[in-house]
Amino acid sequence: MPNSFVVTLNNQIVYTYKDVPVPARLRRYFDEMDQHMESGVQLGDAFVKQPSNFQRQQYVAMDLMHRIEKKDSQTIEVLSAYLMRRNKALIEINIISKDDMFNMKLITKV
């Protein structure tokens, strides 16, 4: 059975990703994304100079949520494939949003 994950916003499923084979050029692009993030990422109010793999996933998950809101389907698929390749145990990106604040959890299989 292929891996998949859901994105929930305030406990409502807003997106479901089902893993599909990824072409080599896209896997190379994922490596380029990692190299780009090595110089740092913005997570909320904090800039993280040397992000861990988990912090990179958080950064990409935040971007994914923004792309879902904008209905940018092509970028949504690429970011989702990146997250699934970097975290095969991912089953849910859970986002709780209130006013201008949000809390995000990456939930994985045990």
Secondary structure, 3 states (H helix, E strand, C coil): CCCEEEEEECCEEEEEEECCCCCHHHHHHHHHHHHHHCCCEEECCEEECCCCHHHHHHHHHHHHHHHHHHCCHHHHHHHHHHHHHHCCCEEEEEEEEECCEEEEEEEECC
